[in-house]
């Protein structure tokens, strides 16, 4: 999702998480990531430099720290930071919840997330997002195609959850605007969103999985400002994107959901 804001960009690389709840180190260790108390061992700039030398995969656990810190800092539920075991455990309140909040896009513009979280009878977590589509392209055949891609996106998110906490994802086309978490325009032409306003019929299942990540309260991990301004400059990928392309919130073409994403999504059940 890209749209350019002319305001001053929020610089998060030197900001440590407030001392509320679990530390980054405590959160990331069970997820295979590496934190350092309430900050990260390496800054984003340092990780870009090392990734150009060694590639991204050896540094993935460090990238997870930088991106989770950014996501938590920008969340309207920022102070809700349970330890990982509690975030992934079966909640005491087993009723389905409608989770609502905002994430500060580019650090300044609050953008909404809305999704449901419940449990199967076997206590498997279930995360739900419903989207109502409108516009001239929202006919029966196209809606069936979008639903098929949303089904594929749910499998992408469920497959990734097996590394952390098996979670079922249900993404569906809503029949009415009132019953939907989001209402967006469906168009045949290409678009880069934003996720809550416009979708393209041409999007791949991976791109849809990325956009649904926003609806579940996950931030873009690539450098939105640089991509918007310098996208055609020929700058090396590492310096332009400044994120791990193995993550679906960095690269919607090649990435996959990462363990820290599931913490960010499931922790809100107890917020």
C-alpha positions in Angstrom: 0.0 0.0 0.0 1.5 3.3 -1.0 0.3 6.9 -0.9 2.5 9.9 -0.4 2.2 12.1 2.6 4.1 15.4 2.5 4.4 15.8 6.2 7.6 15.0 8.1 8.3 11.3 8.3 8.4 9.6 11.7 11.9 8.4 12.4 11.5 5.2 14.5 15.0 3.8 14.3 16.3 5.4 17.5 13.1 4.9 19.5 12.9 2.2 22.2 9.7 0.7 23.4 8.3 2.1 26.6 8.8 0.0 29.6 5.3 -1.5 29.7 4.6 -5.2 29.7 7.1 -7.6 28.2 10.3 -6.4 26.7 11.2 -7.0 23.1 13.8 -9.5 24.2 11.1 -11.5 26.1 8.6 -11.3 23.2 11.0 -12.2 20.4 13.0 -15.1 22.0 10.1 -17.7 21.8 9.5 -16.5 18.2 13.1 -17.1 17.1 13.8 -13.4 17.0 16.5 -11.4 18.8 15.7 -8.3 20.9 17.8 -6.4 23.4 15.8 -5.4 26.4 13.5 -2.7 25.1 15.4 -1.9 21.9 17.0 -3.9 19.1 20.6 -5.0 18.7 21.0 -3.3 15.3 19.4 -0.2 13.8 17.6 -0.4 10.4 20.5 1.4 8.7 22.9 -1.1 10.1 20.8 -4.0 8.9 20.6 -2.5 5.4 24.4 -2.3 5.3 24.9 -5.9 6.6 22.1 -7.3 4.3 23.9 -5.9 1.3 27.0 -7.9 2.3 25.4 -11.1 3.6 21.9 -11.2 2.3 18.7 -11.0 4.3 18.1 -14.6 5.5 21.0 -14.7 8.1 19.7 -11.4 9.6 15.9 -12.3 9.6 15.8 -12.6 13.4 17.2 -9.1 13.7 14.9 -7.6 11.1 12.0 -9.1 13.1 13.0 -6.9 16.1 13.1 -3.7 14.1 9.7 -4.3 12.4 7.9 -5.5 15.5 9.1 -2.5 17.4 7.8 -0.2 14.7 4.4 -2.0 14.6 4.0 -1.8 18.4 5.1 1.8 18.6 2.6 2.9 15.9 -0.4 0.8 17.3 -3.2 2.6 19.2 -2.9 -0.4 21.6 0.8 0.1 22.0 0.8 -0.3 25.7 -0.7 -3.9 25.4 2.5 -6.0 25.3 1.9 -9.4 27.0 4.7 -11.9 27.0 4.5 -14.3 24.1 3.2 -17.3 26.0 0.2 -15.2 27.2 -0.4 -13.6 23.8 -0.6 -17.0 22.1 -2.4 -18.9 24.9 -6.1 -19.7 24.9 -7.8 -16.5 26.4 -9.8 -16.8 29.6 -12.7 -15.0 27.8 -13.5 -17.4 24.9 -16.2 -15.3 23.3 -15.5 -14.0 19.8 -14.2 -10.4 19.9 -14.3 -7.6 17.3 -10.9 -6.0 17.5 -10.6 -2.4 16.5 -7.8 0.1 16.6 -5.5 2.3 14.4 -1.9 2.1 13.2 -0.1 5.3 12.5 0.8 5.1 8.8 4.2 6.7 8.2 4.1 7.3 12.0 1.6 10.1 11.6 -1.7 9.2 9.9 -4.0 6.8 11.9 -5.3 4.1 9.7 -7.8 1.5 11.0 -7.6 -2.2 11.6 -10.7 -4.3 12.2 -11.0 -8.0 12.5 -12.6 -10.7 14.6 -10.9 -13.2 16.8 -12.5 -16.3 18.2 -11.9 -20.0 19.0 -12.8 -23.3 17.4 -14.3 -26.0 19.7 -10.8 -27.5 19.9 -9.5 -24.1 21.0 -7.7 -23.3 17.8 -7.7 -19.5 17.3 -9.7 -18.2 14.4 -9.1 -14.8 12.9 -11.7 -13.3 10.6 -11.8 -10.4 8.1 -14.9 -9.6 6.0 -14.7 -7.1 3.1 -17.6 -5.7 1.1 -16.8 -4.8 -2.5 -18.5 -2.0 -4.4 -18.1 -0.4 -7.8 -18.7 -1.4 -11.4 -16.3 -4.4 -11.2 -18.1 -5.9 -8.2 -20.2 -8.3 -10.2 -20.9 -12.0 -9.3 -18.1 -13.5 -11.4 -15.5 -11.0 -10.2 -16.6 -11.4 -6.6 -16.2 -15.2 -6.9 -12.7 -14.6 -8.3 -11.8 -12.4 -5.4 -13.2 -14.9 -2.9 -11.0 -17.6 -4.4 -8.0 -15.3 -4.0 -9.0 -14.5 -0.4 -9.2 -18.3 0.3 -5.7 -18.7 -1.0 -4.6 -15.8 1.2 -6.1 -17.5 4.2 -4.0 -20.6 3.5 -0.9 -18.4 3.2 -1.6 -17.0 6.7 -2.5 -20.4 8.2 0.6 -22.1 6.8 2.8 -19.5 8.5 1.0 -19.9 11.8 2.3 -23.5 12.1 5.7 -22.1 13.2 4.1 -20.2 16.1 0.5 -21.1 17.0 -1.8 -22.9 14.6 -4.4 -20.3 13.7 -7.3 -20.5 11.3 -7.8 -17.5 9.0 -11.2 -16.8 7.5 -11.3 -14.1 4.8 -14.6 -13.6 3.1 -16.5 -11.4 0.7 -19.3 -9.8 2.8 -22.8 -9.7 1.3 -23.7 -6.3 2.9 -21.7 -3.2 3.8 -23.2 -3.3 7.4 -21.8 -6.8 7.9 -18.3 -6.0 6.8 -15.1 -5.0 8.6 -14.2 -2.9 5.5 -15.9 -1.6 2.4 -13.7 -1.0 -0.6 -14.0 -0.3 -4.3 -13.1 -3.2 -6.7 -11.6 -2.2 -10.0 -10.2 -3.9 -13.0 -7.3 -1.5 -13.4 -4.2 -1.8 -11.4 -4.0 0.1 -8.1 -1.7 0.4 -5.1 -4.6 0.9 -2.8 -4.7 2.0 -0.1 -6.1 -1.2 1.4 -9.2 0.3 2.9 -10.3 2.1 -0.3 -9.4 0.3 -3.5 -8.5 -3.2 -4.5 -7.6 -4.5 -8.0 -9.1 -7.6 -9.6 -5.6 -8.2 -10.9 -4.0 -8.6 -7.5 -2.4 -11.9 -6.7 -3.3 -14.0 -3.7 0.0 -12.9 -2.1 -0.8 -9.2 -2.6 -4.3 -9.8 -1.1 -2.6 -11.5 1.9 -0.4 -8.4 2.3 -3.4 -6.1 2.2 -5.4 -8.2 4.6 -2.3 -8.0 6.9 -3.1 -4.2 7.1 -6.7 -4.9 7.9 -5.4 -7.1 10.8 -3.2 -4.2 12.1 0.2 -4.8 10.5 2.3 -2.0 9.1 4.2 -1.9 5.8 7.7 -3.0 6.5 9.3 -1.4 3.4 10.3 2.2 3.5 7.1 3.8 2.1 8.6 7.2 1.7 11.6 6.0 -0.3 9.5 3.7 -2.5 7.0 6.6 -3.2 9.7 9.1 -4.1 12.6 7.0 -5.3 10.9 3.9 -6.7 12.3 4.4 -10.3 15.7 5.7 -9.3 17.7 2.5 -9.8 18.7 2.5 -6.1 19.7 -1.0 -4.9 16.8 -3.0 -3.5 18.3 -3.1 0.0 18.6 0.7 0.2 15.3 1.3 -1.4 13.0 -1.1 0.5 15.0 -1.3 3.8 13.3 -4.5 4.9 13.5 -8.3 4.7 11.9 -9.5 1.5 11.2 -12.8 3.2 8.4 -11.0 5.1 5.0 -10.6 3.4 4.7 -7.1 4.9 7.9 -6.2 3.1 7.4 -8.0 -0.2 3.9 -9.0 -1.3 5.4 -10.8 -4.3 7.8 -13.2 -2.5 7.4 -12.8 1.2 5.5 -15.0 3.8 4.0 -14.2 7.2 6.6 -14.2 9.9 6.4 -15.2 13.6 6.3 -11.6 14.9 3.2 -11.0 12.8 1.2 -13.6 14.7 2.2 -12.1 18.0 1.1 -8.6 16.8 -2.3 -10.0 15.7 -3.2 -12.4 18.5 -2.0 -10.3 21.4 -4.9 -7.9 20.9 -7.3 -10.6 22.1 -6.3 -9.7 25.6 -6.0 -5.9 25.2 
